[in-house]
């Protein structure tokens, strides 16, 4: 998956709000075009001795025009998936010209795991819906451990903000999945929380 970061202010927007926790956004006077970028939380590695990387969060992007001032958007920001946990869903709900829209960035899924030797798959990336553009998070990589034959720890899945955690490391970008582990090395790696960006 490729990653494209649009600089703040691009496309005629002069203000950018970053929501790292849930809340509301009220459209200010003089602003009628609003863009939302909604990214779910990254998942953790599989919760066992050998675990695949967690999947990255999905992202929905949508621009609304002719939005009345005073309109309130309800914003939910998805939590990070802990060790063995799924990333939380990020969500924006807004009513424009009498129609209610819901933008969803779903969290990634945790990697598979095993308590013994073997190979396990990474978790799936989160989906997205409701946007003009909907981008799935990428899947986590597989991990493996074999007696006397070496081992590997898969990377976490990425989001639009960049790649997931490397093998044996937690995710450290918005929506990024935690890297995998194996019985020889690695920690109980979590993903990173989601994010909602509002441009106006």
PyMOL commands that set and color helices and strands:
alter all, ss='L'
color gray80, all
select helices_A, chain A and resi 10-12
alter helices_A, ss='H'
color red, helices_A
select strands_A, chain A and resi 16-19+23-26+34-39+50-51+59-64+72-76+90-96+99-105+113-114+118-120+128-129+133-135+143-145+151-152+195-199
alter strands_A, ss='S'
color yellow, strands_A
deselect
rebuild
show_as cartoon
